[in-house]
Amino acid sequence: MTTTTRVPDLYPSRVADEPRLGDRRDPVLHGEATGALTRYQRDAYQADGFLALSGFFPEEEVRAFQREAERLRASTGLRDREDVITEPESDEIRSIFNIHRTSEVFDRVARDPRILAKVQEVLGGDVYIFQSRVNYKPGFRGKEFYWHSDFETWHVEDGMPRMRAVSCSIALTPNFAHNGPLMLVPGSQHFFLSCVGETPEDHYKESLKRQEYGVPDPEGLEKLIELGGGIRVPTGPAGSLTMFDCNTMHGSASNITPFPRTNLFIVYNSVDNTLGEPFSGQRPRPEFIANRTDEAPLAAAG
Amino acid sequence: MTTTTRVPDLYPSRVADEPRLGDRRDPVLHGEATGALTRYQRDAYQADGFLALSGFFPEEEVRAFQREAERLRASTGLRDREDVITEPESDEIRSIFNIHRTSEVFDRVARDPRILAKVQEVLGGDVYIFQSRVNYKPGFRGKEFYWHSDFETWHVEDGMPRMRAVSCSIALTPNFAHNGPLMLVPGSQHFFLSCVGETPEDHYKESLKRQEYGVPDPEGLEKLIELGGGIRVPTGPAGSLTMFDCNTMHGSASNITPFPRTNLFIVYNSVDNTLGEPFSGQRPRPEFIANRTDEAPLAAAG
């Protein structure tokens, strides 16, 4: 006779009628110092839940990334793939998921030894790629992306048990204060703000374009911004790297400037934090959003 | 026998199939130095098409303005008035027009001697109020306002003949880079970018909520930003004043931060530039948007 052991839900969300602001029950820094991060970088990551490294990649490397992103965006045949998301009101590509499987260039970036060592230090050991994508936020009509904790969604909709994942965003265009850049709430990673409302089936199809569930309440957001350090907006040239904790509250405003915002986005998860059943009780989201089949420790590119 | 003399249309727009970038045919500074503006301020206004005076009103005065804005917003009965505009997806007040007629406090601000003297210097003599309003841009869900030249609309839809008007925006909340602040294209006032497409009748009812006509084309915008000095975003505390030319290209992104953005907006027009028939050939917009009946020279508050 087999019994099903269910992982306890340490972060219930979308179950109660009222939002609740609780404490994080996992470390922010899971590993000891390995030398990949400086002492200051460890302290800043612990305090803020993110680390912004302006101009991380030199110009020449960035140009190669930009060419690759443009090549992919222009390539016919991609548009109809399930892992390619278009803008709600046009046919323009907004995101290409599974980018480390689609592009050799970006597979190497995802396994860049300098990035990987930092991520391994934060997560305390081996990691795998939970999700990867290129996001194209066009100029003039770039849509906003409302505040959210990635972990809230990954927990409820994908069954990620603990807060032990890191996102890396690599800017392929300059981030100004005015072209809809990533905004983060420093310190918000220390709390878990549960959301209200049940998740409808196949929610992901809509949520990749517009969010309606897993949305934090205004009072909770205000409280987080008050408890934390306000709102921070890392700016910098193409090639800048922002590493952030899976639970750091973030979002971005619309972009009406002519300056597009393109970034490479890679989510690393600890091999000790692989996905279970979604805590919503619903069927798992597709593989391209939440990798369940390739959880082997990632090796650095040679 | 009477003949109708039509004012020549120096700035045709929404008539051709292609947008066109032409030159301004009016001065930016219409008046000689009177001492109201410093030498630097004159030069900056001529160059940029705007002047940002951070913290123009002292805190105590600003608090009185803020109380007045909140009182008006909360007052029942205003919501159904024609000159009060609500958000597209809620009943929240977005703008109260005719504010200098509705509020004694704001009437005095509109006739503030320091502001009036600056405006008179720029416009070269007596002025009247063409339009006035308070704008409430809420936190979390504040909508974007796409790029536009006010003059383009005032010319086509209201029959304003020449570029001889100045807008003053007085911040009643702090302007950060991240809460959907006013963005301007310095130098854009020197050009006239005509727009494509005819204006539908009663366009104003929709345009106050969402713009579809009088929208500059992407290539023209890029050219303006290249010819001018990029994009500038004045930030500052509540009480900051931004004066800008009627033809300076401007817009604002959405506001997902909890920090609302409220401002008092007053448009001064030269008494030598009063409205004629709309150049669109259509019926004039209502009085609360484009004042035609009270064109007497404005007197400074005592």
Interface residues (C-beta under 8 A of the other chain):
Chain A: G139 F140 E144 Y146 W147 F176 A177 H178 G180 M183 P218 L221 E222 I225 I231 V233 G251 S252 A253 S254 N255 I256 T257 P258
Chain B: G139 F140 E144 Y146 W147 F176 A177 H178 G180 M183 P218 L221 E222 I225 I231 V233 G251 S252 A253 S254 N255 I256 T257 P258
